[in-house]
Amino acid sequence: MAFSQSVIRSQAPAKCGICENDRPIKWKCIDCSKLLCNHCKENVHPQFQNAKDHHVVNIKDMGQPTVVELNINKQYQTKLTAVSRISYYYDDSLWIGSVVDGVLQRVKPEGTKLNILSRFNIPVYDMAVTQSNNLLISRVESRLKQISSNTGTLTDSVYNVSPFLSMAVYITSDNKVLVGSVNSDYPKPGRRVVILLNQNGDHERVYEHDQHKQPIFTLPYRITYTRNGNIHVVDKVSADRYRVVVLGWGGDIINIYTGDTEINKDEQFYPRDIATTLKDNVIVADETR
């Protein structure tokens, strides 16, 4: 299932992203990331380059769940017991990881099989590809590992979240790194945070408390990010309770998503992964149990 990003809430009233007048805001262009009044939607926005291909939505519809139909195009066989993580690589190959087998493979589809290009005997909790095509790996350690696109070797990266342990990892559009982290003696009670690191590995921001100075996360184990700066975190609250927390760039909680009222009426909301599409919609993989 999918849900669109939430409308930003702020103290000042939102204005049209084109004319900046006080006309009522009724639309948003997902591709331009602009709020639009009726006048600009009808008369100005159509003049933008490739505007006919842009996705303009009524802001009343934003945040509402929609059904995504998935059809199997091709299937590929792997000898791994289970594929727990997968990332697309720049040369049409894939990185696939199996926590069960403790294996990470770079593979390329050929026919109905996956040709193994490289293999590492390491368990991978999460991974993400940087803009320079290096692979960052979380192994529930303080320092992220890295596989170089040039040498193909596994080394320590500059990204260290000490005194925490890394869980989730995500690369933003400006090549910064978001890391969901837990206390070093997890699963004992302790601090649970999302850390923003720059390309030098410096900690630029720590997301830990909400507007009321209360802890936000219980177990932040998957992250994605939208172009307006919103951070979406899959948070495991307990063994049978999960949610998606949406944070503004400043750290305020914008929304908390706990499942679809119809789909999850009889089935527990159990998000296994989260991703952002090119249209800036957020897709949650919900495993019914």
C-alpha positions in Angstrom: 0.0 0.0 0.0 1.1 3.6 -0.4 0.4 6.9 1.2 1.4 10.4 0.0 3.6 12.6 2.0 1.9 14.8 4.6 1.3 18.5 4.1 3.8 20.6 6.1 2.2 22.2 9.1 3.6 25.5 10.4 2.7 28.6 12.3 2.4 30.8 9.1 -0.3 30.1 6.6 0.9 28.3 3.4 1.1 30.4 0.3 1.2 29.5 -3.4 4.6 28.4 -4.4 4.4 30.5 -7.6 2.6 33.7 -7.0 3.0 33.8 -3.2 -0.3 35.6 -2.8 -2.9 34.8 -0.2 -5.2 32.9 -2.6 -6.5 29.6 -1.1 -4.1 26.7 -1.7 -5.9 23.7 -3.3 -3.2 21.8 -5.3 0.3 20.5 -5.0 2.7 19.5 -7.9 4.6 16.5 -6.7 7.3 17.0 -9.4 7.8 20.7 -8.6 7.2 20.2 -4.8 5.1 23.4 -5.0 1.8 24.3 -3.4 -0.5 25.9 -6.0 -3.6 28.2 -6.0 -6.3 27.6 -8.6 -5.1 30.5 -10.7 -1.5 29.3 -11.0 -2.5 25.7 -11.4 -4.6 26.6 -14.4 -2.6 29.5 -16.0 1.0 29.5 -14.9 2.0 25.9 -14.0 1.1 24.5 -17.5 3.8 26.8 -18.9 6.5 25.0 -17.0 8.9 22.7 -18.9 7.4 19.2 -19.2 4.4 20.3 -17.1 2.1 18.0 -19.0 3.9 15.1 -17.4 3.8 16.5 -13.9 1.6 14.9 -11.2 -0.7 17.6 -9.6 -2.9 16.4 -6.8 -5.6 18.0 -4.7 -4.2 18.7 -1.2 -7.4 17.2 0.3 -6.3 13.8 -1.1 -2.8 14.0 0.3 -2.1 11.6 3.2 -4.9 9.3 2.1 -4.0 5.6 1.5 -4.2 4.3 -2.1 -4.1 0.8 -3.4 -1.0 -0.1 -5.4 -1.4 -2.9 -7.9 1.8 -5.0 -8.2 2.2 -7.4 -11.1 5.1 -9.9 -11.4 7.1 -9.2 -14.5 10.1 -11.6 -14.1 11.3 -14.0 -11.4 14.8 -14.9 -10.6 16.1 -17.8 -8.5 18.6 -17.5 -5.7 20.1 -20.2 -3.5 19.9 -18.0 -0.4 17.5 -19.1 2.3 15.8 -15.7 2.4 16.5 -12.3 0.9 16.1 -9.7 3.7 17.6 -6.7 2.0 17.9 -5.6 -1.7 19.4 -2.5 -3.3 19.6 -1.5 -7.0 23.2 -0.8 -8.3 24.2 1.6 -11.0 25.1 -1.0 -13.6 21.8 -2.8 -13.4 23.1 -5.3 -10.9 21.7 -5.8 -7.4 23.0 -6.1 -3.9 21.0 -8.8 -2.0 21.6 -9.6 1.6 20.4 -12.6 3.8 20.5 -12.2 7.5 19.6 -15.8 7.9 22.6 -17.0 5.8 24.9 -14.1 6.9 25.7 -13.4 3.2 25.8 -10.3 1.0 25.9 -10.8 -2.8 26.2 -8.6 -5.8 24.2 -10.3 -8.6 23.1 -9.6 -12.1 19.9 -11.0 -13.7 20.6 -13.3 -16.6 17.6 -15.1 -18.0 15.8 -16.6 -15.0 19.0 -16.8 -12.9 21.1 -14.4 -10.9 24.8 -14.4 -11.9 26.9 -13.8 -8.7 29.4 -11.1 -9.3 30.8 -10.8 -5.7 30.1 -12.3 -2.3 30.8 -11.3 1.3 30.1 -13.6 4.3 28.6 -10.9 6.5 25.1 -10.4 7.9 23.5 -7.1 6.7 20.8 -5.4 8.7 20.3 -2.6 6.2 22.2 -1.0 3.3 22.1 1.9 0.9 24.0 3.1 -2.2 25.7 6.5 -2.1 25.8 8.9 -5.1 29.4 7.7 -5.7 28.0 4.2 -6.0 29.6 2.9 -2.8 27.5 0.6 -0.7 27.0 1.5 3.0 26.2 -1.3 5.3 24.7 -1.5 8.8 25.7 -4.5 10.8 24.3 -3.3 14.1 27.7 -1.8 15.0 28.7 1.8 15.7 30.6 2.2 12.4 29.0 1.6 9.0 30.9 -0.6 6.6 31.5 0.3 3.0 32.1 -1.5 -0.2 33.9 0.6 -2.7 32.6 0.8 -6.3 36.3 1.2 -7.5 38.0 -1.6 -5.7 35.1 -3.8 -4.6 36.7 -4.2 -1.1 34.9 -4.1 2.2 36.3 -1.4 4.6 35.2 0.8 7.5 33.4 4.0 6.4 33.7 7.5 7.8 30.2 7.1 9.3 30.3 6.3 13.0 27.3 6.7 15.3 29.1 5.9 18.6 28.0 5.6 21.4 25.0 4.0 19.5 24.6 1.0 17.2 23.4 1.5 13.7 20.2 -0.1 12.5 18.6 1.6 9.5 20.6 3.6 6.9 19.4 5.9 4.2 21.1 8.3 1.7 19.4 11.7 1.1 19.3 13.5 -2.2 22.2 15.7 -1.1 24.3 12.7 -0.2 23.9 13.0 3.6 23.3 9.8 5.7 20.4 9.2 8.0 21.0 6.3 10.5 18.4 4.8 12.8 20.4 3.9 16.0 19.9 2.2 19.4 21.8 2.2 22.6 25.0 0.1 22.7 23.6 -2.4 25.2 20.4 -3.0 23.2 17.9 -4.6 23.8 18.2 -3.1 27.3 16.2 0.1 27.7 18.1 3.2 26.5 18.3 6.0 23.9 16.8 5.4 20.4 17.7 8.1 17.8 17.9 9.0 14.1 21.2 10.7 13.3 22.0 12.9 10.3 25.6 12.8 9.2 27.3 14.8 6.5 29.8 13.4 3.9 32.7 13.8 6.4 30.9 11.7 9.0 30.1 14.6 11.3 26.9 14.4 13.3 24.8 17.4 12.0 21.6 16.5 13.9 20.1 14.0 16.3 16.4 13.3 16.2 15.4 11.9 19.6 12.6 13.9 21.3 9.3 15.4 20.1 7.9 18.8 20.6 7.0 17.8 24.2 10.6 16.6 25.0 9.3 13.0 25.0 11.3 10.1 23.2 10.1 9.6 19.7 11.4 6.2 18.8 11.3 2.7 20.3 13.2 0.9 17.5 13.9 2.9 14.3 14.7 0.2 11.9 13.8 1.5 8.4 14.0 5.1 7.0 13.1 7.0 3.9 13.0 10.7 3.0 11.0 13.0 0.7 12.1 16.0 -1.2 10.3 18.5 1.1 12.6 17.3 4.0 10.2 15.0 5.7 11.8 11.9 7.3 9.7 8.7 7.4 10.8 6.2 10.0 9.4 2.7 10.6 9.3 2.3 14.3 8.8 -1.0 16.1 7.0 -0.1 19.3 6.6 -3.7 20.6 6.5 -7.2 19.4 3.0 -6.7 17.8 2.8 -2.9 17.4 4.4 -0.9 14.6 4.0 2.5 13.2 5.5 5.0 10.7 6.6 8.3 12.2 6.8 11.3 9.9 9.2 14.0 11.0 9.7 17.5 9.6 13.3 18.5 8.9 13.3 20.4 12.1 12.3 17.3 14.1 8.7 18.0 14.9 6.3 15.0 14.4 4.0 15.7 11.4 2.1 12.5 11.3 2.0 9.0 12.8 0.7 6.2 10.5 -0.5 3.0 12.1 -2.0 1.2 9.1 -5.0 1.4 6.8 -8.4 1.5 8.5 -9.8 -1.2 6.1 -6.7 -3.3 5.3 -5.5 -3.5 8.9 -8.9 -3.8 10.5 -8.5 -7.5 11.0 -4.8 -7.8 10.1 -1.9 -6.5 12.2 0.0 -3.6 10.7 3.5 -5.1 10.2 5.7 -2.8 8.0 8.8 -4.6 6.7 10.2 -1.9 4.6 9.6 1.7 3.3 10.6 3.5 0.2 10.1 6.8 -1.7 9.0 6.8 -5.4 10.1 9.3 -8.1 6.7 11.0 -7.6 7.7 11.5 -3.9 5.0 9.2 -2.6 6.0 6.9 0.2 5.4 3.1 -0.1 5.1 0.9 3.0 5.6 -2.9 2.6 3.0 -4.3 5.0 3.3 -8.0 5.7 -0.1 -9.3 6.8 0.1 -12.1 9.4 
